[in-house]
Amino acid sequence: MKKFILIAIAVVILGGVGFQLFRKLGKKEVFVRQGVGASVAVEAVPVERVTLKDIGEFSGSLSPRAQFVVSPKIGGKLEKLYVDVGDFCKRGQLIAELEDEEALQQVEQAKAELDVAKASLQDSQNTLLLMEREYERVKSLQEKQIASVAELDQIEAELNAAEARNRVSLAQIRQKEAALKAAQVRLSYTRIHATWNKGGETRVIGERYVDEGVLLRANDPIVSVLDIETLMAVIKVIERDYPRIRTGQRAVVITDLFPDREFEASVSTVAPILKEAVRQAEVNVEVPNSDMLLKPGMFVRVKIEFSRKEDVLSVPLEAIVSRDGEQGVFLVEDDGQRVSFVSVRTGLVYEGRAEVVDPPLDGMVVTLGHHLLEDGSSVMLEGTGEGVDTLQTAGPKGDANASGGTPR
């Protein structure tokens, strides 16, 4: 039993010695990391004046600028369908035909009835002409006291009746002509065309809802027609960004299908209200799509340029650190051997660069290794040349996109 107690005591003593040794080693590591008596290898880049753009980023989906469904105005059997999904169609193009035997028969019947009415009109006009001549003859005789007044009255009554029959015949002609036009219109409804008023001359078939041979009712959908030469990116905008968006603003659309390409666009419409439930407004961004690469339903990211600042002082985002609750940068001193911590106030921030509003900076700022630094630490610059080259080739004319506050 004593043997086990001695072993336990020895284990405790050895553990304590090991812990103390570990603490001493740890303190020595902290001492070295703090840079006392040693230079910290860092990378630094120069402070640059660039053009910063205040850009908002939003997500949404593409939809056609215009779309409609082609439907028959009358019911009937779908005899022929001339288009399919993905086909292009022109304004006024024949899309489909319904069975037209009944409509043709109605047209022929209306034509026959019109012919009968015209014959009846001819007969009534002949009768009217005869009655007018007879009336003139009897009137002349009555003036010579050869015919009586009663005979003249009878002829006049017969003339009035002939005129009435002639007017009825004329009305029947108009009635039959209207019936013929109605039958012809109904016949035209069996030939279904794609028509629209605005936009280009060509559109594309988006969906097909039926096949040939199906019995359709009036207004049953046949195909949908889409205008995708110009698309609409529909996005939702929160209250913070809503006052900054206006019609005509330049925008850029990006999609995962073409990650290396940006599609030029512009704000088309801005909803005049925000939906109360989500406090968001709908904004439509018009995207030209003449090469038809973009398709309705695609998920897109939309960048809208709110404003820009020319020739502003800026540093890379990775140069900004926090020390004792203050935001700042480590500025390399003129001798290149030490750094000073400088508190800064930033403005526009986006895509890797931050505007330095105050104070005015000049020189090089540390972008790598500053987690080991304190104010006045000794440093050894490494990779400075590489950092400068990267900065100079970051964008044309030193432009950088930015957005107020923190990155979106």
C-alpha positions in Angstrom: 0.0 0.0 0.0 2.8 2.4 0.9 4.4 1.6 -2.5 1.3 2.8 -4.4 1.2 6.0 -2.3 4.8 6.8 -3.1 4.2 6.2 -6.8 1.2 8.5 -6.7 3.2 11.2 -4.9 6.0 10.9 -7.5 3.5 11.3 -10.4 2.0 14.4 -8.8 5.5 16.0 -8.3 6.5 15.2 -11.9 3.3 16.6 -13.3 3.8 19.9 -11.4 7.4 20.2 -12.6 6.2 19.6 -16.2 3.5 22.2 -15.9 5.9 24.8 -14.6 8.3 24.0 -17.5 5.5 24.3 -20.0 4.5 27.8 -18.6 8.0 29.0 -18.9 8.3 27.8 -22.5 4.9 29.4 -23.3 6.0 32.7 -21.9 9.2 32.6 -23.9 7.1 32.0 -27.1 4.9 34.9 -26.3 7.9 37.1 -25.7 9.3 36.2 -29.1 6.0 36.7 -30.9 5.6 40.1 -29.4 8.7 41.0 -31.4 11.0 42.0 -28.5 14.5 41.9 -29.9 13.3 40.3 -33.2 11.9 41.7 -36.5 8.6 40.4 -37.8 8.5 39.4 -41.5 5.6 41.3 -43.1 4.2 42.3 -46.5 3.2 45.8 -47.2 1.7 47.8 -50.1 1.5 51.5 -50.8 -1.5 53.7 -50.0 -3.2 54.5 -53.4 -5.6 57.1 -54.7 -8.2 55.4 -56.8 -11.8 55.8 -58.1 -14.3 54.0 -55.8 -17.8 53.1 -56.9 -20.6 52.8 -54.4 -22.4 49.7 -55.7 -25.4 47.8 -54.3 -25.7 44.1 -54.9 -29.0 42.3 -55.2 -30.2 38.9 -56.3 -33.2 38.0 -58.4 -34.5 36.0 -61.3 -34.9 36.7 -65.0 -38.3 36.9 -66.7 -39.4 37.7 -70.2 -40.1 41.4 -71.1 -43.4 40.2 -72.5 -45.3 36.9 -72.7 -48.8 35.8 -73.6 -50.7 32.6 -74.2 -52.2 31.8 -77.6 -55.8 30.6 -77.3 -58.7 29.9 -79.7 -61.7 32.3 -79.5 -64.0 29.4 -80.4 -64.1 25.7 -79.5 -63.2 23.0 -81.9 -60.8 20.1 -82.7 -57.2 21.1 -83.1 -56.5 20.0 -86.6 -52.9 21.3 -87.1 -50.2 22.8 -84.8 -47.3 24.4 -86.7 -44.9 25.3 -83.8 -43.2 23.6 -80.9 -41.2 24.6 -77.8 -38.2 26.7 -78.7 -39.4 27.6 -82.2 -39.2 31.3 -83.3 -42.3 32.9 -84.6 -42.9 36.2 -86.4 -45.6 38.7 -85.8 -48.9 37.5 -87.3 -47.6 34.0 -88.0 -50.1 31.2 -88.3 -49.7 29.0 -85.2 -52.5 26.5 -85.4 -55.7 25.5 -87.2 -59.0 24.2 -85.9 -61.4 21.9 -87.8 -63.3 24.3 -90.0 -66.0 22.2 -91.8 -68.9 23.6 -89.7 -67.6 27.2 -90.1 -67.2 26.7 -93.9 -70.8 25.4 -94.1 -72.1 28.5 -92.2 -70.3 30.8 -94.6 -71.8 29.0 -97.6 -75.3 29.1 -96.0 -74.9 32.9 -95.3 -73.8 33.4 -98.9 -76.9 31.6 -100.2 -79.2 33.6 -98.0 -77.6 36.8 -99.2 -78.2 35.7 -102.8 -81.9 35.1 -102.0 -82.2 38.5 -100.4 -80.6 40.1 -103.4 -83.0 38.4 -105.7 -85.9 39.5 -103.5 -84.6 43.0 -103.7 -84.5 42.9 -107.5 -88.1 41.7 -107.6 -89.3 44.4 -105.2 -87.5 47.1 -107.2 -89.1 45.9 -110.4 -92.5 46.0 -108.8 -91.8 49.4 -107.4 -90.8 50.7 -110.8 -94.1 49.4 -112.3 -96.2 50.9 -109.6 -94.5 54.3 -110.0 -95.4 54.2 -113.7 -98.9 53.1 -113.1 -99.4 55.8 -110.5 -98.2 58.5 -112.9 -100.6 57.2 -115.6 -103.6 57.1 -113.3 -102.7 60.5 -111.9 -102.6 62.0 -115.5 -106.0 60.4 -116.3 -107.5 61.7 -113.1 -106.4 65.2 -114.0 -108.2 64.9 -117.3 -111.3 63.6 -115.4 -111.0 60.2 -117.1 -110.0 58.3 -113.9 -111.8 58.6 -110.6 -110.2 59.8 -107.4 -110.8 56.3 -105.9 -108.7 54.7 -108.6 -105.9 57.2 -107.9 -106.1 56.5 -104.1 -105.9 52.7 -104.8 -102.8 53.1 -107.0 -101.2 55.4 -104.5 -101.7 52.8 -101.7 -100.3 50.0 -103.9 -97.2 52.3 -104.6 -96.7 52.9 -100.9 -96.8 49.1 -100.3 -94.2 48.5 -103.0 -91.9 51.1 -101.5 -92.3 49.4 -98.1 -91.5 46.0 -99.6 -88.4 47.5 -101.2 -87.2 48.9 -97.9 -87.7 45.5 -96.3 -85.7 43.9 -99.1 -82.9 46.4 -98.5 -82.9 45.7 -94.8 -82.7 42.0 -95.5 -79.7 42.5 -97.7 -77.9 44.3 -94.9 -78.9 41.6 -92.4 -77.6 38.8 -94.7 -74.4 40.7 -95.4 -73.9 41.0 -91.6 -74.6 37.3 -91.2 -72.1 36.5 -93.9 -69.4 38.6 -92.2 -70.1 36.9 -88.9 -69.7 33.5 -90.5 -66.5 34.6 -92.2 -65.1 35.9 -88.9 -66.0 32.7 -87.2 -64.2 30.8 -90.0 -61.2 33.1 -89.5 -61.2 32.0 -85.8 -60.3 28.5 -86.9 -56.9 29.9 -88.0 -55.0 31.0 -85.0 -52.2 33.6 -85.3 -49.6 35.0 -82.9 -50.1 38.7 -82.9 -48.7 41.5 -80.7 -48.4 45.3 -80.9 -45.1 46.3 -79.2 -41.6 45.0 -79.4 -39.6 43.2 -82.1 -40.9 41.2 -85.0 -39.7 37.8 -83.7 -40.5 35.9 -80.5 -40.0 32.4 -79.2 -42.4 29.6 -78.2 -42.0 29.0 -74.5 -44.4 26.2 -73.7 -46.8 23.9 -75.6 -49.9 22.9 -73.7 -51.8 20.6 -76.2 -51.3 18.2 -79.1 -53.0 17.9 -82.4 -56.4 16.2 -82.3 -57.4 17.5 -78.9 -60.9 19.0 -78.5 -60.5 22.6 -77.3 -62.9 24.9 -75.7 -62.8 28.7 -76.2 -59.7 30.3 -74.5 -58.0 26.9 -73.8 -54.2 27.6 -73.9 -52.3 26.2 -76.9 -48.8 27.7 -76.6 -47.0 30.6 -74.8 -45.1 33.2 -76.7 -42.1 35.0 -75.1 -40.1 38.1 -75.8 -36.6 37.2 -74.7 -34.6 39.6 -76.8 -34.8 41.8 -73.8 -35.2 40.2 -70.3 -36.2 41.7 -67.0 -34.2 40.9 -63.8 -36.7 41.2 -61.0 -35.1 42.1 -57.7 -36.3 43.1 -54.2 -34.9 46.2 -52.6 -35.0 47.0 -48.8 -35.8 50.4 -47.3 -32.2 51.3 -46.9 -31.4 51.1 -50.6 -34.8 52.1 -52.0 -34.3 55.9 -52.0 -31.0 55.4 -53.9 -32.5 53.6 -56.9 -34.0 55.5 -59.8 -35.1 54.7 -63.4 -32.2 54.7 -65.9 -29.5 53.8 -63.5 -26.7 51.7 -65.0 -26.6 48.1 -63.7 -24.6 44.9 -64.3 -26.1 41.4 -64.3 -24.0 38.3 -63.5 -25.1 34.7 -63.7 -23.4 31.5 -62.5 -23.8 30.0 -66.0 -21.4 32.7 -67.4 -19.3 33.6 -64.4 -16.7 35.5 -66.4 -19.1 37.7 -68.2 -21.0 40.8 -67.1 -24.2 41.8 -69.0 -24.9 45.5 -69.3 -28.4 46.5 -68.0 -30.3 49.5 -66.7 -33.1 50.0 -64.2 -36.4 50.0 -66.0 -39.1 50.4 -63.4 -39.2 51.0 -59.6 -42.3 50.1 -57.7 -43.9 53.2 -56.0 -44.6 51.3 -52.8 -42.9 48.9 -50.4 -44.8 45.8 -49.5 -45.7 46.1 -45.9 -45.1 42.5 -44.9 -41.4 42.5 -45.9 -40.6 46.2 -46.3 -39.3 45.6 -49.8 -40.0 47.2 -53.2 -39.9 45.4 -56.5 -37.4 46.8 -59.1 -37.2 45.6 -62.7 -33.8 45.8 -64.4 -33.8 45.6 -68.3 -31.2 43.3 -69.7 -30.6 43.3 -73.5 -30.3 39.7 -74.7 -29.8 39.9 -78.5 -27.6 36.8 -78.5 -30.2 34.8 -76.5 -27.6 33.5 -74.0 -29.8 34.4 -71.0 -33.0 32.5 -70.4 -36.1 33.3 -68.2 -36.0 31.7 -64.8 -32.2 32.1 -64.4 -30.9 33.2 -61.0 -28.9 36.4 -61.3 -26.9 38.9 -59.2 -27.5 42.5 -60.1 -25.0 45.3 -59.3 -26.4 48.8 -59.4 -24.0 51.8 -59.3 -25.4 54.4 -56.8 -22.5 56.8 -57.0 -18.7 57.1 -57.4 -15.8 59.0 -55.8 -12.8 60.1 -57.8 -9.2 60.2 -56.6 -9.9 59.0 -53.0 -7.3 57.7 -50.6 -7.6 53.9 -50.1 -6.0 50.9 -48.6 -6.6 47.1 -49.0 -9.2 45.7 -46.6 -6.6 43.3 -45.2 -4.5 46.2 -44.0 -7.2 47.3 -41.5 -6.9 45.7 -38.0 -8.2 46.4 -34.6 -6.1 47.3 -31.5 -7.6 48.1 -28.1 -11.0 48.7 -29.7 -9.6 51.1 -32.3 -9.6 50.5 -36.1 -6.5 51.3 -37.9 -3.5 50.3 -40.0 0.2 49.6 -39.4 2.1 52.3 -41.3 5.7 51.5 -42.2 8.0 54.2 -41.1 10.4 56.0 -43.5 13.4 53.8 -42.4 11.4 50.6 -43.3 12.4 49.1 -40.0 9.5 49.8 -37.8 5.7 50.3 -38.0 3.3 52.7 -36.3 -0.3 51.9 -35.5 -2.5 54.7 -37.0 -6.2 54.9 -36.2 -8.2 55.5 -39.3 -11.8 56.3 -40.2 -13.0 54.5 -43.3 -15.7 55.3 -45.8 -16.6 53.3 -48.9 -15.8 49.6 -48.6 -16.1 47.0 -51.3 -14.2 44.4 -53.3 -11.0 44.5 -51.3 -10.5 48.2 -50.9 -11.5 50.8 -48.2 -11.6 54.5 -48.4 -9.5 56.3 -45.8 -11.5 59.4 -44.8 -9.2 60.5 -42.0 -6.3 61.0 -41.4 -4.4 61.5 -44.7 -1.9 58.6 -45.1 1.2 58.4 -47.2 3.6 55.5 -47.5 3.2 51.7 -47.1 0.7 49.8 -44.9 1.1 46.2 -43.7 -1.2 43.7 -45.3 0.3 40.4 -44.0 1.8 39.6 -40.6 0.1 42.4 -38.7 -1.4 40.0 -36.2 2.1 39.8 -34.7 2.6 43.5 -34.5 2.1 46.3 -31.9 2.8 50.0 -32.2 6.5 50.4 -32.7 7.3 46.8 -33.6 10.4 46.0 -35.7 9.6 44.6 -39.1 11.4 43.1 -42.1 9.6 43.7 -45.4 9.1 40.7 -47.6 7.2 40.5 -51.0 6.7 44.2 -51.2 7.4 44.3 -54.9 4.8 41.6 -55.5 2.3 43.6 -53.5 2.8 46.7 -55.6 2.5 44.9 -58.9 -0.8 43.3 -57.8 -2.2 46.7 -56.8 -1.3 48.3 -60.1 -2.9 45.6 -62.2 -6.0 45.3 -60.1 -8.2 47.2 -62.6 -8.2 49.7 -65.4 -7.1 53.2 -64.4 -6.9 52.2 -60.8 -10.7 52.0 -60.4 -12.2 50.0 -57.5 -15.8 49.2 -56.8 -17.0 50.1 -53.4 -20.1 50.3 -51.2 -20.8 52.4 -48.2 -20.2 50.7 -44.8 -19.4 47.0 -44.6 -19.3 44.7 -47.7 -22.7 43.5 -48.8 
